[in-house]
């Protein structure tokens, strides 16, 4: 936006130079001792001073631009960009209709059955149902833990408390690559004194829906847990604590590995 100003100043300087030459010529002619060499030296000195003024002005403009650049926020990293993309995708309407459909990763306009995901064959036009992100097993790697603070809506009069889900085992299914069987331990810290209630759980992880579903071992708890990894990464999930039989939602929490 400042370049036109510089051009205008250059034009003004040229006009001043021509005026100076004219005045010098008239003065020397009147005096009768016009010296071309001295005139050229004067013109050279003026040009040097003029260029120096332009350089100083440009340095000032560059300094101001650098100050404006320093005020800008840092460029977001890849994880932040992926999370923002996932949030936008969650808000936008999808063309995938039905409970057991998978929206092709990187190609929201195409959908396939969740049974066809991670089976070794490309069913999405761009191969998004078989890419590294979709089929990454680290999310259910044994030893991995997710924790968050649950807020109860019903079922029990618990106040907000921590929930920890720890993966203790995983095994791919024999015929369907889209699902992996999972075993876990779920811990509920049900009061401020961190009194914990833990129970063993088993279930599955659906790569197509990025859903971890866990039900308690027989007789260990009345609650089940489901976590949807819908934030564009493998470290964050929106989870629900539900009644095992009715699947009524009792509590919700945001689970992370951090």
C-alpha positions in Angstrom: 0.0 0.0 0.0 3.0 2.3 0.4 4.7 1.7 -3.0 2.6 4.5 -4.8 3.9 6.9 -2.2 7.5 6.0 -3.0 6.8 6.5 -6.7 5.3 9.8 -6.0 8.3 10.9 -4.0 10.6 9.8 -6.8 8.6 11.9 -9.3 8.8 14.9 -7.0 12.5 14.5 -6.5 13.0 14.4 -10.3 11.1 17.6 -10.7 13.2 19.2 -7.9 16.4 18.0 -9.6 15.4 19.6 -12.9 14.5 22.9 -11.1 17.8 22.9 -9.3 19.7 22.4 -12.6 17.8 25.2 -14.1 18.5 27.5 -11.2 22.2 26.6 -11.2 22.5 27.3 -14.9 20.8 30.6 -14.6 23.0 31.6 -11.6 26.2 30.7 -13.3 25.2 32.4 -16.5 24.4 35.6 -14.6 27.6 35.4 -12.7 29.5 34.8 -16.0 31.6 32.0 -14.5 29.6 28.9 -15.2 31.7 25.8 -14.4 30.2 22.5 -15.8 32.4 20.4 -13.5 31.2 22.1 -10.4 27.6 21.9 -11.6 28.0 18.1 -12.1 29.5 17.8 -8.6 26.5 19.6 -7.1 24.1 17.5 -9.0 25.9 14.3 -7.8 25.8 15.4 -4.2 22.1 16.1 -4.5 21.4 12.7 -6.0 23.4 11.0 -3.2 21.3 12.8 -0.6 18.1 12.0 -2.4 18.9 8.3 -2.7 19.9 8.3 1.0 16.5 9.7 1.9 14.8 7.0 -0.2 16.8 4.3 1.5 16.0 5.6 4.9 12.3 5.7 4.0 12.4 2.1 2.7 14.2 0.9 5.8 11.4 2.6 7.9 8.7 0.8 5.9 10.5 -2.5 6.2 10.8 -2.0 10.0 7.1 -1.3 10.2 6.2 -4.4 8.2 8.4 -6.5 10.5 6.6 -5.1 13.5 3.2 -6.0 12.0 4.5 -9.5 11.1 5.6 -10.1 14.7 2.1 -9.3 15.9 0.7 -12.1 13.8 -0.1 -15.4 15.7 2.0 -18.5 15.0 1.1 -20.8 12.1 -1.1 -23.6 13.6 0.6 -27.1 13.7 -0.8 -30.1 11.8 -2.6 -31.5 14.8 -4.5 -28.2 15.3 -5.4 -28.0 11.6 -6.7 -31.6 11.7 -8.8 -30.9 14.7 -10.3 -27.8 13.1 -11.1 -29.7 10.0 -12.8 -32.4 12.1 -14.9 -29.8 13.9 -16.1 -28.3 10.7 -16.8 -31.8 9.3 -18.9 -32.6 12.4 -21.0 -29.5 12.0 -21.6 -29.9 8.2 -24.4 -32.2 7.0 -23.1 -35.5 5.7 -24.2 -37.6 2.7 -23.7 -40.7 4.7 -27.1 -42.0 5.9 -27.5 -45.0 8.1 -25.8 -46.1 11.3 -23.3 -48.4 9.6 -21.8 -46.1 7.0 -18.3 -44.6 6.7 -17.5 -41.2 5.2 -14.4 -41.6 3.1 -11.4 -39.9 4.8 -10.4 -36.8 2.7 -13.5 -37.3 0.4 -16.7 -36.3 2.3 -18.8 -36.7 -0.8 -18.4 -40.5 -0.8 -19.5 -43.1 1.7 -19.1 -46.9 2.1 -20.3 -49.5 4.5 -18.3 -49.6 7.7 -17.8 -53.3 7.1 -15.6 -52.5 4.1 -13.1 -50.3 6.0 -9.6 -51.5 6.6 -10.2 -54.8 4.8 -7.3 -54.5 2.4 -9.3 -53.3 -0.6 -9.9 -49.7 -1.7 -13.7 -49.0 -1.7 -13.5 -45.2 -1.5 -12.5 -43.6 -4.8 -9.4 -42.0 -3.1 -8.6 -45.1 -1.0 -9.5 -43.2 2.2 -11.0 -46.3 3.7 -7.6 -47.9 3.7 -5.2 -45.0 4.5 -2.9 -44.8 7.5 -5.1 -42.4 9.5 -8.3 -44.5 9.2 -6.6 -47.9 9.9 -4.2 -46.7 12.6 -4.3 -49.2 15.5 -2.4 -47.0 18.0 -5.7 -45.7 19.4 -6.3 -49.1 20.9 -2.7 -50.1 21.6 -2.4 -52.0 25.0 -1.2 -49.7 27.7 -2.8 -46.6 26.2 -5.0 -44.6 28.7 -7.7 -42.0 28.2 -9.0 -39.8 31.0 -11.5 -37.0 31.4 -13.9 -35.5 33.9 -17.4 -36.9 33.8 -20.5 -34.8 34.3 -23.5 -36.9 35.4 -26.9 -36.1 33.9 -28.9 -38.9 35.5 -28.7 -42.5 36.9 -26.6 -41.6 39.9 -26.3 -38.5 42.1 -22.5 -38.3 41.5 -20.8 -35.0 41.2 -18.2 -34.3 38.5 -15.3 -36.8 38.8 -12.5 -38.4 36.8 -12.9 -41.4 34.5 -9.9 -43.4 33.2 -10.1 -45.9 30.4 -7.0 -48.1 30.0 -6.6 -50.5 27.1 -5.2 -53.8 28.3 -5.5 -55.9 25.2 -6.6 -55.9 21.5 -7.0 -58.5 18.9 -8.1 -58.2 15.2 -11.1 -60.1 14.2 -10.5 -63.1 12.0 -12.8 -62.1 9.1 -13.5 -58.4 9.5 -10.6 -56.0 9.4 -13.0 -53.2 10.2 -13.3 -54.3 13.8 -10.8 -55.1 16.5 -11.8 -56.8 19.8 -10.6 -54.8 22.8 -10.3 -55.4 26.6 -10.0 -52.5 29.0 -10.2 -51.4 32.6 -12.5 -48.6 33.4 -12.0 -46.6 36.6 -14.5 -44.1 38.1 -13.2 -41.8 40.8 -16.6 -41.1 42.3 -15.8 -38.5 44.9 -13.3 -35.8 45.9 -11.3 -38.2 48.0 -10.5 -40.2 44.7 -12.3 -43.3 45.9 -12.1 -45.4 42.8 -14.5 -48.0 41.4 -12.9 -50.1 38.7 -14.3 -52.8 36.5 -13.1 -54.9 33.6 -14.7 -54.4 30.3 -14.6 -55.9 26.8 -15.9 -54.7 23.4 -14.6 -53.5 20.1 -13.2 -50.6 18.1 -14.8 -49.8 14.8 -12.4 -48.2 12.4 -15.2 -47.1 10.1 -17.0 -45.1 12.8 -13.9 -44.5 15.0 -16.0 -45.8 17.9 -14.7 -47.6 21.0 -17.6 -49.5 22.7 -17.0 -51.3 26.0 -19.4 -53.3 28.2 -18.5 -54.5 31.7 -17.6 -58.1 32.3 -20.6 -60.0 33.7 -21.5 -58.8 37.3 -18.8 -56.2 37.5 -20.8 -53.0 36.8 -24.1 -51.7 35.5 -22.4 -49.1 33.3 -20.9 -49.3 29.8 -18.7 -46.8 28.1 -18.5 -45.6 24.4 -16.0 -43.2 23.0 -16.2 -41.5 19.6 -12.8 -40.3 18.2 -14.2 -37.5 16.1 -11.6 -34.8 16.6 -9.3 -35.6 13.7 -6.7 -37.3 15.9 -6.0 -40.4 17.9 -5.7 -38.7 21.3 -9.2 -37.2 21.9 -12.7 -38.6 22.1 -16.1 -37.7 23.2 -17.3 -40.4 25.6 -20.5 -41.4 27.3 -21.3 -43.5 30.3 -24.5 -45.4 29.7 -26.6 -48.0 31.4 -25.6 -51.4 30.2 -29.1 -52.7 29.4 -31.1 -49.7 28.4 -28.1 -47.7 26.9 -29.6 -44.6 28.6 -26.9 -41.9 28.8 -25.9 -41.2 32.4 -22.7 -39.1 32.0 -20.5 -37.5 29.4 -16.8 -36.6 29.3 -14.1 -35.5 26.9 -11.3 -38.1 27.1 -7.7 -37.4 26.1 -4.3 -39.1 26.5 -2.7 -35.9 28.0 
